[in-house]
Amino acid sequence: MPLLRKNTAAAFIGMSRGSLEKIIKTDPTFPRPIKLGAHRQSTVLFDEAELAGWVQSLKARRDAMASNPGHMNTSHHEAKA
């Protein structure tokens, strides 16, 4: 179970560190970081296997949508009265 620092974790999933920060705050399915210490600037690590699992879940969701193209969320495409 290798642990990755923030920059390495961001590179592992193919995004910038800023995008990683945003995903941590907005995506409840994203793996929670492991903080080494109680201070604000303590080292933050991510479990590589958990990140890989998260990416796999995104791929599975994508593949499920591709295999069922008629089943898309159209709530934001509703006609305006």
Disulfide bonds with the S-S distance in Angstrom:
none
